[in-house]
Amino acid sequence: MAEAAAESVPDGGDPPFDVFSRQCLSRGTLEHVTGRWGGLTLSALHESGARFNELRRRVDGVSEKMLSQTLHALERDGLVHREARLTNPPRVDYDLTALGREVAGRLVDLIQLVEGRMPEVVEARCRYDAAHRP
C-alpha cells in the first residue's frame, strides 16, 4: 500500500511528468517499454494477442520467469490486458490495451527503421572496429 501512496499522479499544481527526473514515475514505465523483453513482448502482441507459450516462442531467448515478470509489469502499467479463462485446462490470453497498441505501434516503427538500416550499422561497426584494432 505504501507503494500506491508513493506513486501519486501530479495534480494540476504539480509539474508534469519528466522522464529525466530520477524520481519520475514515467522513468519506470519507459524502462518497461524499452527494455529488451518489454519492447519485444509489446511488439509480438502488436501482431496479435497470444497465450503465454505462444509469446515465449515468438520472443526467442526469453525465459519463462522473465516473460512472466515482463507481462506483470506491462499489465500493471496498463499496456497489457490479461484474461484468465476458466476452461479445462485453464487458459490465459494476453492482448494490448488501447494505450499498449499506441505504444507498441511506435515501437514497431522503430524496429522497422532499425532493421531497415542495419546494412549501414554493420558498415559503421566494421569501420569502427578497423579504426580501433590494437
Backbone hydrogen bonds, N-H to C=O, Kabsch-Sander energy under -0.5 kcal/mol:
donor,donor_aa,acceptor,acceptor_aa,energy
5,A,1,M,-1.9
6,A,2,A,-2.2
7,E,3,E,-1.1
8,S,5,A,-0.5
14,D,11,D,-1.5
21,S,18,D,-2.3
24,C,21,S,-1.6
27,R,24,C,-1.3
28,G,24,C,-0.6
28,G,25,L,-0.6
29,T,25,L,-1.3
30,L,26,S,-2.7
31,E,27,R,-2.1
32,H,28,G,-2.2
33,V,29,T,-2.3
34,T,30,L,-2.7
35,G,31,E,-1.7
39,G,35,G,-2.8
40,L,36,R,-1.8
41,T,37,W,-2.4
42,L,38,G,-2.7
43,S,39,G,-2.1
44,A,40,L,-2.4
45,L,41,T,-2.4
46,H,42,L,-1.5
47,E,43,S,-1.0
48,S,44,A,-1.1
50,A,94,Y,-2.3
52,F,92,V,-0.7
55,L,51,R,-2.4
56,R,52,F,-2.4
57,R,53,N,-2.0
58,R,54,E,-2.2
59,V,55,L,-3.0
60,D,58,R,-1.5
62,V,59,V,-1.9
67,L,63,S,-2.6
68,S,64,E,-2.3
69,Q,65,K,-2.4
70,T,66,M,-2.6
71,L,67,L,-2.7
72,H,68,S,-2.2
73,A,69,Q,-2.3
74,L,70,T,-2.6
75,E,71,L,-2.4
76,R,72,H,-2.6
77,D,73,A,-1.9
78,G,75,E,-1.4
79,L,74,L,-2.7
80,V,74,L,-1.2
81,H,95,D,-3.7
83,E,93,D,-2.9
84,A,82,R,-0.5
85,R,83,E,-0.5
85,R,91,R,-4.0
87,T,85,R,-2.0
91,R,85,R,-1.9
93,D,83,E,-2.8
94,Y,50,A,-2.8
95,D,81,H,-2.1
97,T,79,L,-2.0
101,R,97,T,-2.6
102,E,98,A,-1.8
103,V,99,L,-2.6
104,A,100,G,-3.0
105,G,101,R,-2.1
106,R,102,E,-1.5
107,L,103,V,-2.0
108,V,104,A,-2.9
109,D,105,G,-1.9
110,L,106,R,-2.0
111,I,107,L,-3.0
112,Q,108,V,-2.6
113,L,109,D,-2.1
114,V,110,L,-2.7
115,E,111,I,-3.0
116,G,112,Q,-2.3
117,R,113,L,-1.5
118,M,115,E,-1.0
120,E,117,R,-0.8
121,V,117,R,-1.6
122,V,118,M,-3.1
123,E,119,P,-2.1
124,A,120,E,-2.5
125,R,121,V,-2.6
126,C,122,V,-2.2
127,R,123,E,-2.3
128,Y,124,A,-2.6
129,D,125,R,-3.0
130,A,126,C,-2.5
131,A,127,R,-2.1
132,H,128,Y,-1.5
133,R,130,A,-0.7
